[in-house]
Amino acid sequence: MSASMDRNEQPSARYREAAIRHVDRHFPREVSRPNDPQPAQIVTLEKVADFLELDLRRLLVWLKDGLKLIVVFMIFGGVLAATYGMMATRRYTVTVDVLIDPANLQVVTNDLYSQPGQIDGQLLTVVNRMRIMTSGNVLARVVETMKLADDQEFYEPPKPGLLSGLTGKQAEAPDAQLVAIKSLQKKVSVTADDRSFVAHLSVSSEVPDKAIAISKAIVQAFQEELARADADGARRAAAALDERLGQLKRDVLAADEKVEAYRRANNLTAGEDGQLVSSLSLTQLNTQLAAARTRVIDAQVSYNALMKVGTDAVGNQLAVPSGLALLLDRASALRQQVEALRMVYGDRHPSIVRMQAELTAMGDQVRSELTRATNAAKSELDKANSALTTLRTQMTELEGSAFNDNQSQVQLRELQRDATSKAAIYESFLSRTRQITEREQINTTNVRVISEALPPSGRSWPPSTTVLFVLGMMAGLVIGTGLAIARGIFLDLRQPSRSLLSY
């Protein structure tokens, strides 16, 4: 039995000797008499650093001594957290899924805003629009629409007693609208889906129905803000173009005035189709000259034909007047009858004598008609030659004038090209301005809600009472453990002999 006791006491003795050596090494003591008072130990940083070189056994001793403290802090932390969960203001969060298509609706072919083509440009457009969703302009619209400045959840007016003792700027009450916007910013968040153009809008409020109403108001204000931004951009572009239109109009009028002044100075009168009168006159005169030549040729042919017609050539079928041709035909027929009777009855027959007298009278009539027709043909030929000569004279004079006009028309065409180009630019700007002005009235943003906000199944803050109680106990456990370890270290540093008793 004594042997077993010796074996049990040997380790304890070794631990005690090791502890004594440890304390003597770190805390040397002065030799004193038994009745001398024990001097107080001074805790320094060096002693704390040396004392931290401990084994796990000392840590367990400290935790054992501070077990009650740990339990008290655990219970206190759990109760405090549960009390906070029951008394804290509850918040409810709803989520709305909004599809933000970076490509706007293609209402017009030549829109003011270009469509993003590359995926980087599309993502940047979506990110920009997501930032607009929680911007101050959108939230200000929501605050104004829903009158959140009058809601105590977003703005609580200061009590009159708090402002009575302040003077100057400090006595001014804060702007309710601004405070409500800042409060709403803290309760609104937007996250993006990594694989789509869908944005998740989260809104928190003390009342679920209010959170749903705010989410709908934010989406509506967001769509209105995008439409207003596009309309403002179109309005600015139209205003800039409208300002430029005045100068372009003045340039067009000045260019047209230069063209007209040059025409007046050089007597370059234009017709209905824009061609110069001299050119038109020259063309018309060429046509008249060709017709005059044709009339001269026809008159000459008629005159030559009449000159060849005689009483001995009664049967000639040349181009002669119709009355003369008829007389010639009758004279030819009568002559044939005379020749036929002469072969039967001879030259002395009364019938032949009578018909011969008729033939002589008809010959005189033919000669008289031929003379008249020849004189008429000669007069027509003279008139045709005179008209041809006059037209040739006019052509010579007009050709010289047209040559001078052609020289002047080179500069005129340059002035006309300048006026035409300025007019084309002015018309294009005018058409574009009217198109952009109408574009202000069209909303082409492609933003739509794909998941409406639904009533939440539970509160988003604070967590449940059970969860808070467990978290509070865990926090109390951590704090109590730390305090127990700190208490043990402090006591061991203040009373070195206490560490010997625990071994």
Wavefront OBJ file of the C-alpha trace (Angstrom):
o trace
v 0.000 0.000 0.000
v 2.830 2.384 0.821
v 4.385 1.589 -2.504
v 1.218 2.570 -4.364
v 1.017 5.791 -2.384
v 4.623 6.555 -3.248
v 3.844 6.025 -6.917
v 0.852 8.416 -6.682
v 2.748 11.088 -4.827
v 5.789 11.073 -7.098
v 4.083 12.803 -10.064
v 2.440 15.321 -7.760
v 5.757 16.117 -6.199
v 7.349 16.529 -9.572
v 4.597 18.942 -10.716
v 4.947 20.904 -7.471
v 8.701 21.182 -7.878
v 8.280 22.273 -11.506
v 5.759 24.945 -10.494
v 8.078 26.204 -7.757
v 10.945 26.433 -10.196
v 8.690 28.237 -12.690
v 7.557 30.792 -10.111
v 11.052 31.260 -8.737
v 12.418 31.788 -12.187
v 9.842 34.403 -13.183
v 9.069 35.887 -9.780
v 12.242 35.771 -7.581
v 11.497 36.225 -3.896
v 13.607 37.845 -1.223
v 14.616 35.859 1.851
v 12.441 36.959 4.762
v 11.614 35.903 8.200
v 8.370 34.071 8.922
v 6.868 37.046 10.678
v 7.814 39.534 7.913
v 4.908 40.727 5.741
v 4.808 39.381 2.124
v 5.714 42.192 -0.279
v 3.096 42.995 -2.994
v 3.967 41.870 -6.510
v 3.975 44.427 -9.356
v 2.424 43.279 -12.634
v 4.491 44.349 -15.631
v 4.310 43.645 -19.389
v 7.415 41.482 -19.169
v 5.824 39.346 -16.460
v 2.626 38.977 -18.493
v 4.612 37.907 -21.553
v 6.543 35.339 -19.512
v 3.422 34.143 -17.782
v 1.675 33.444 -21.068
v 4.084 30.558 -21.610
v 1.707 28.174 -19.887
v 0.400 24.747 -20.606
v -3.191 23.662 -21.166
v -3.592 22.683 -17.537
v -3.566 26.295 -16.334
v -6.203 27.196 -18.979
v -8.504 24.457 -17.688
v -7.987 25.683 -14.137
v -8.988 29.219 -15.132
v -12.082 27.982 -16.970
v -13.068 25.836 -13.998
v -12.744 28.766 -11.602
v -14.746 31.053 -13.936
v -17.480 28.529 -14.780
v -20.117 30.448 -12.872
v -19.134 33.664 -14.656
v -19.396 31.931 -18.030
v -22.829 30.517 -17.221
v -24.058 33.911 -16.025
v -22.914 35.624 -19.246
v -24.448 32.886 -21.394
v -27.817 33.264 -19.693
v -27.568 37.033 -19.746
v -26.605 37.080 -23.456
v -29.414 34.720 -24.432
v -32.033 36.659 -22.489
v -30.769 39.975 -23.820
v -30.844 38.739 -27.445
v -34.312 37.212 -27.051
v -35.558 40.437 -25.476
v -34.171 42.406 -28.429
v -35.900 40.038 -30.845
v -39.247 40.600 -29.132
v -38.886 44.373 -28.771
v -37.029 45.344 -31.976
v -38.909 46.854 -34.909
v -39.726 44.161 -37.415
v -38.911 44.567 -41.087
v -40.284 42.696 -44.068
v -38.497 42.409 -47.401
v -40.086 41.810 -50.807
v -38.308 41.160 -54.115
v -39.256 42.161 -57.655
v -37.599 40.693 -60.754
v -37.198 43.292 -63.498
v -35.981 42.457 -67.020
v -33.803 45.309 -68.287
v -33.332 44.694 -71.997
v -30.333 46.746 -73.216
v -31.795 46.900 -76.735
v -34.595 49.450 -76.890
v -37.686 49.001 -79.021
v -36.866 49.737 -82.684
v -39.707 52.154 -83.373
v -37.899 54.166 -86.064
v -35.209 52.887 -88.391
v -32.852 55.818 -87.823
v -33.194 56.265 -84.064
v -31.388 58.907 -82.043
v -29.848 56.322 -79.712
v -27.746 53.517 -81.142
v -28.445 49.916 -80.197
v -25.654 48.224 -78.168
v -24.136 45.443 -80.211
v -21.300 43.900 -78.189
v -21.982 42.053 -74.953
v -19.742 44.472 -73.035
v -21.815 47.404 -74.196
v -25.028 45.580 -73.287
v -23.761 44.775 -69.786
v -22.666 48.360 -69.296
v -26.098 49.576 -70.360
v -27.799 47.207 -67.920
v -25.491 48.263 -65.065
v -26.161 51.929 -65.771
v -29.903 51.365 -65.739
v -29.676 49.354 -62.519
v -27.888 52.284 -60.940
v -30.684 54.563 -62.150
v -33.226 52.299 -60.423
v -31.868 53.310 -56.999
v -30.825 56.843 -57.948
v -31.931 59.920 -56.093
v -34.274 61.019 -58.884
v -36.197 57.743 -58.812
v -36.385 57.628 -55.018
v -37.450 61.277 -54.913
v -40.326 60.420 -57.257
v -41.349 57.550 -54.964
v -41.152 59.711 -51.851
v -43.254 62.396 -53.496
v -45.778 59.958 -54.973
v -46.316 57.924 -51.811
v -45.857 60.917 -49.442
v -43.206 59.058 -47.449
v -42.086 62.347 -45.918
v -45.281 62.143 -43.818
v -44.591 58.543 -42.789
v -42.871 58.181 -39.410
v -41.061 55.085 -40.645
v -39.074 57.246 -43.064
v -39.158 60.610 -41.316
v -39.864 61.318 -37.693
v -40.284 65.047 -37.044
v -38.123 66.340 -34.187
v -39.884 67.292 -31.015
v -40.416 71.032 -30.524
v -38.514 70.963 -27.239
v -35.336 69.806 -28.977
v -35.244 72.858 -31.266
v -36.263 75.467 -28.726
v -32.786 75.752 -27.226
v -30.959 75.973 -30.578
v -30.209 79.151 -32.501
v -29.233 80.019 -36.045
v -28.775 77.176 -38.507
v -28.908 74.580 -35.751
v -32.522 75.553 -34.941
v -33.665 74.720 -38.499
v -35.588 71.457 -38.835
v -34.109 68.957 -41.306
v -35.614 68.684 -44.757
v -38.285 65.983 -44.507
v -37.994 65.100 -48.216
v -34.237 64.627 -48.016
v -34.420 62.584 -44.827
v -37.112 60.347 -46.321
v -34.973 59.781 -49.458
v -31.933 58.818 -47.380
v -34.047 56.517 -45.240
v -35.501 54.873 -48.331
v -32.007 54.381 -49.814
v -31.070 52.245 -46.812
v -34.082 50.002 -47.378
v -33.656 49.487 -51.117
v -31.070 47.326 -52.871
v -30.598 45.973 -56.392
v -28.664 42.887 -57.412
v -28.022 41.533 -60.898
v -28.265 38.040 -62.284
v -24.912 36.861 -63.624
v -26.389 34.986 -66.586
v -29.213 37.265 -67.688
v -30.373 40.858 -67.849
v -32.667 40.417 -64.855
v -32.309 42.725 -61.841
v -33.611 41.791 -58.404
v -35.060 44.760 -56.536
v -35.384 44.266 -52.764
v -37.435 46.650 -50.606
v -37.754 46.511 -46.820
v -40.468 48.048 -44.666
v -42.213 47.594 -41.354
v -45.443 46.621 -43.148
v -45.483 43.999 -45.934
v -48.156 45.813 -47.964
v -46.148 49.038 -47.788
v -43.035 47.237 -49.044
v -45.005 45.867 -51.995
v -46.437 49.309 -52.788
v -42.984 50.899 -52.606
v -41.518 48.270 -54.932
v -44.237 48.928 -57.520
v -43.721 52.671 -57.187
v -39.952 52.274 -57.667
v -40.408 50.225 -60.857
v -42.899 52.748 -62.246
v -40.672 55.692 -61.322
v -37.711 53.858 -62.866
v -39.542 53.430 -66.178
v -40.646 57.064 -66.101
v -37.082 58.195 -65.349
v -35.704 56.211 -68.306
v -38.382 57.653 -70.593
v -37.712 61.156 -69.264
v -33.962 60.736 -69.764
v -34.499 59.662 -73.393
v -36.953 62.515 -73.930
v -34.525 65.031 -72.409
v -31.754 63.777 -74.663
v -33.999 64.039 -77.707
v -35.114 67.502 -76.596
v -31.530 68.700 -76.234
v -30.613 67.278 -79.629
v -33.665 68.899 -81.229
v -32.842 72.227 -79.567
v -29.251 72.050 -80.815
v -30.433 71.235 -84.329
v -33.050 73.974 -84.149
v -30.398 76.513 -83.249
v -28.328 75.337 -86.186
v -31.348 75.485 -88.502
v -31.472 79.284 -88.244
v -27.929 79.639 -89.535
v -28.501 77.009 -92.228
v -31.634 78.822 -93.390
v -29.747 82.095 -93.618
v -26.990 80.379 -95.618
v -29.535 78.922 -98.047
v -31.217 82.292 -98.569
v -27.850 83.979 -99.093
v -26.825 81.341 -101.653
v -30.117 81.723 -103.547
v -29.732 85.499 -103.547
v -26.243 85.149 -105.006
v -27.618 82.973 -107.818
v -30.405 85.419 -108.659
v -28.094 88.444 -108.440
v -25.620 86.815 -110.817
v -28.416 86.012 -113.253
v -29.661 89.588 -113.206
v -26.157 90.972 -113.647
v -25.477 88.727 -116.666
v -29.051 88.717 -118.024
v -29.317 84.963 -117.550
v -33.076 84.485 -117.524
v -34.198 80.944 -116.780
v -37.331 79.213 -117.941
v -39.735 77.048 -115.998
v -37.434 74.048 -116.102
v -34.427 76.110 -114.989
v -32.819 76.270 -118.448
v -31.656 79.646 -119.705
v -33.968 81.536 -122.048
v -31.119 82.008 -124.530
v -30.608 78.265 -124.686
v -34.317 77.691 -125.077
v -34.487 80.349 -127.803
v -31.553 78.799 -129.610
v -33.248 75.413 -129.534
v -36.513 76.833 -130.746
v -34.737 78.824 -133.464
v -32.996 75.679 -134.690
v -36.383 74.021 -134.997
v -37.812 77.015 -136.871
v -34.772 77.135 -139.146
v -35.194 73.479 -140.049
v -38.892 74.067 -140.775
v -38.014 77.142 -142.918
v -35.559 75.105 -144.955
v -38.258 72.498 -145.484
v -40.731 75.171 -146.673
v -38.115 76.608 -149.093
v -37.508 73.182 -150.555
v -41.245 72.496 -150.939
v -41.830 75.921 -152.554
v -38.929 75.394 -154.940
v -40.265 71.994 -155.973
v -43.740 73.428 -156.606
v -42.353 76.334 -158.584
v -40.141 74.085 -160.720
v -43.090 71.783 -161.377
v -45.271 74.692 -162.544
v -42.481 75.980 -164.759
v -42.372 72.644 -166.573
v -46.112 72.496 -167.160
v -47.218 73.736 -170.670
v -50.039 73.264 -173.100
v -48.080 70.561 -174.867
v -47.532 68.719 -171.574
v -51.123 68.572 -170.452
v -50.790 65.011 -169.174
v -47.784 65.792 -166.950
v -48.493 64.394 -163.449
v -46.134 66.673 -161.537
v -47.125 68.280 -158.247
v -49.424 71.128 -159.354
v -52.437 72.782 -157.699
v -55.640 70.762 -157.778
v -57.556 73.288 -159.941
v -54.812 73.339 -162.562
v -54.540 69.585 -162.469
v -58.275 69.282 -163.126
v -58.038 71.627 -166.116
v -55.101 69.684 -167.451
v -57.003 66.423 -167.177
v -60.032 67.871 -169.000
v -57.819 69.330 -171.754
v -56.085 65.989 -172.205
v -59.423 64.150 -172.484
v -60.767 66.673 -175.027
v -57.573 66.421 -177.044
v -57.946 62.648 -177.226
v -61.531 62.982 -178.462
v -60.459 65.423 -181.189
v -57.752 63.066 -182.380
v -60.192 60.175 -182.459
v -62.824 62.081 -184.498
v -60.164 63.449 -186.799
v -59.115 59.969 -187.750
v -62.741 59.137 -188.642
v -64.193 62.331 -190.150
v -61.136 64.390 -191.071
v -60.214 67.925 -190.124
v -63.264 69.658 -191.750
v -66.001 67.936 -189.823
v -68.173 70.372 -187.836
v -67.837 68.407 -184.639
v -64.114 68.522 -184.912
v -64.200 72.278 -185.569
v -66.443 72.794 -182.535
v -64.290 70.609 -180.232
v -61.157 72.293 -181.565
v -62.590 75.675 -180.518
v -63.357 74.243 -177.032
v -59.812 72.870 -176.832
v -58.395 76.328 -177.747
v -60.516 78.038 -175.057
v -59.505 75.436 -172.478
v -55.842 75.938 -173.401
v -56.216 79.667 -172.739
v -57.837 78.845 -169.391
v -55.022 76.424 -168.541
v -52.377 79.008 -169.398
v -54.160 81.622 -167.316
v -54.422 79.242 -164.325
v -50.819 78.148 -164.818
v -49.639 81.750 -164.821
v -51.576 82.461 -161.645
v -50.259 79.292 -159.930
v -46.704 80.049 -161.084
v -46.865 83.564 -159.687
v -48.267 82.221 -156.370
v -45.562 79.573 -156.204
v -42.913 82.219 -156.942
v -44.302 84.442 -154.200
v -44.338 81.523 -151.708
v -40.763 80.678 -152.664
v -39.674 84.278 -152.124
v -41.383 84.367 -148.716
v -39.769 81.097 -147.695
v -36.314 82.339 -148.735
v -36.874 85.626 -146.912
v -37.960 83.824 -143.729
v -34.963 81.495 -143.986
v -32.623 84.457 -144.374
v -34.160 86.193 -141.356
v -33.864 83.060 -139.224
v -30.247 82.623 -140.275
v -29.511 86.189 -139.238
v -31.212 85.647 -135.894
v -29.331 82.383 -135.424
v -26.003 84.117 -135.984
v -26.841 86.801 -133.445
v -28.254 84.309 -130.906
v -25.257 82.016 -131.206
v -22.962 84.848 -130.126
v -25.235 85.673 -127.199
v -25.529 81.991 -126.223
v -21.738 81.652 -126.274
v -21.425 84.520 -123.809
v -24.214 83.033 -121.695
v -22.430 79.683 -121.641
v -19.293 81.391 -120.349
v -21.329 83.056 -117.622
v -23.196 79.864 -116.891
v -20.002 78.188 -115.628
v -19.939 80.500 -112.611
v -23.712 80.254 -112.374
v -23.574 76.473 -112.101
v -20.988 76.752 -109.314
v -23.280 79.106 -107.416
v -26.209 76.766 -108.028
v -24.265 73.757 -106.732
v -23.389 75.655 -103.567
v -27.022 76.700 -103.116
v -28.254 73.149 -103.805
v -25.860 71.564 -101.296
v -26.811 74.065 -98.602
v -30.482 73.526 -99.321
v -30.033 69.734 -99.082
v -28.270 70.057 -95.713
v -30.948 72.416 -94.472
v -33.733 70.054 -95.548
v -32.024 67.054 -93.926
v -31.539 68.979 -90.665
v -35.126 70.198 -90.777
v -36.446 66.678 -91.350
v -34.195 65.266 -88.609
v -35.301 67.968 -86.180
v -38.951 67.179 -86.731
v -38.262 63.459 -86.382
v -36.400 63.936 -83.096
v -39.130 66.254 -81.837
v -41.660 63.493 -82.423
v -39.232 61.025 -80.816
v -39.695 62.853 -77.507
v -43.261 61.549 -77.352
v -42.266 57.891 -77.832
v -41.044 55.651 -75.003
v -38.774 52.978 -76.497
v -37.274 51.620 -73.268
v -37.728 47.865 -72.986
v -38.092 47.361 -69.222
v -40.742 45.066 -67.803
v -41.507 43.254 -64.563
v -41.327 39.471 -64.881
v -42.063 38.668 -61.205
v -44.319 40.836 -59.109
v -43.627 41.404 -55.422
v -45.393 38.805 -53.256
v -46.205 39.037 -49.537
v -43.207 37.717 -47.567
v -43.576 34.479 -45.633
v -41.836 35.967 -42.595
v -39.900 38.912 -41.300
v -36.438 39.641 -42.634
v -35.261 41.341 -39.428
v -34.787 40.571 -36.599
v -34.259 36.800 -36.805
v -36.511 34.472 -34.844
v -36.372 34.588 -31.017
v -34.898 31.079 -30.826
v -32.099 31.981 -33.210
v -31.385 35.183 -31.306
v -31.398 33.318 -27.987
v -28.870 30.796 -29.293
v -26.702 33.536 -30.781
v -26.872 35.487 -27.526
v -25.810 32.460 -25.514
v -22.922 31.872 -27.906
v -21.864 35.500 -27.578
v -22.171 35.234 -23.770
v -20.094 32.058 -23.876
v -17.332 33.816 -25.804
v -17.376 36.890 -23.568
v -17.602 34.841 -20.335
v -14.760 32.589 -21.423
v -12.589 35.561 -22.231
v -13.352 37.210 -18.923
v -12.690 33.943 -17.023
v -9.292 33.552 -18.674
v -8.450 37.208 -18.035
v -9.532 36.841 -14.393
v -7.377 33.748 -13.927
v -4.329 35.419 -15.478
v -4.806 38.514 -13.335
v -5.143 36.522 -10.105
v -2.110 34.390 -10.878
v -0.071 37.493 -11.625
v -1.171 39.187 -8.421
v -0.810 36.047 -6.245
v 1.929 33.769 -7.583
v 1.469 31.334 -4.734
v -2.058 30.667 -5.988
v -0.710 28.846 -9.004
v 1.156 26.436 -6.695
v -2.012 25.439 -4.919
v -3.728 24.435 -8.140
v -1.140 21.840 -9.115
l 1 2 3 4 5 6 7 8 9 10 11 12 13 14 15 16 17 18 19 20 21 22 23 24 25 26 27 28 29 30 31 32 33 34 35 36 37 38 39 40 41 42 43 44 45 46 47 48 49 50 51 52 53 54 55 56 57 58 59 60 61 62 63 64 65 66 67 68 69 70 71 72 73 74 75 76 77 78 79 80 81 82 83 84 85 86 87 88 89 90 91 92 93 94 95 96 97 98 99 100 101 102 103 104 105 106 107 108 109 110 111 112 113 114 115 116 117 118 119 120 121 122 123 124 125 126 127 128 129 130 131 132 133 134 135 136 137 138 139 140 141 142 143 144 145 146 147 148 149 150 151 152 153 154 155 156 157 158 159 160 161 162 163 164 165 166 167 168 169 170 171 172 173 174 175 176 177 178 179 180 181 182 183 184 185 186 187 188 189 190 191 192 193 194 195 196 197 198 199 200 201 202 203 204 205 206 207 208 209 210 211 212 213 214 215 216 217 218 219 220 221 222 223 224 225 226 227 228 229 230 231 232 233 234 235 236 237 238 239 240 241 242 243 244 245 246 247 248 249 250 251 252 253 254 255 256 257 258 259 260 261 262 263 264 265 266 267 268 269 270 271 272 273 274 275 276 277 278 279 280 281 282 283 284 285 286 287 288 289 290 291 292 293 294 295 296 297 298 299 300 301 302 303 304 305 306 307 308 309 310 311 312 313 314 315 316 317 318 319 320 321 322 323 324 325 326 327 328 329 330 331 332 333 334 335 336 337 338 339 340 341 342 343 344 345 346 347 348 349 350 351 352 353 354 355 356 357 358 359 360 361 362 363 364 365 366 367 368 369 370 371 372 373 374 375 376 377 378 379 380 381 382 383 384 385 386 387 388 389 390 391 392 393 394 395 396 397 398 399 400 401 402 403 404 405 406 407 408 409 410 411 412 413 414 415 416 417 418 419 420 421 422 423 424 425 426 427 428 429 430 431 432 433 434 435 436 437 438 439 440 441 442 443 444 445 446 447 448 449 450 451 452 453 454 455 456 457 458 459 460 461 462 463 464 465 466 467 468 469 470 471 472 473 474 475 476 477 478 479 480 481 482 483 484 485 486 487 488 489 490 491 492 493 494 495 496 497 498 499 500 501 502 503
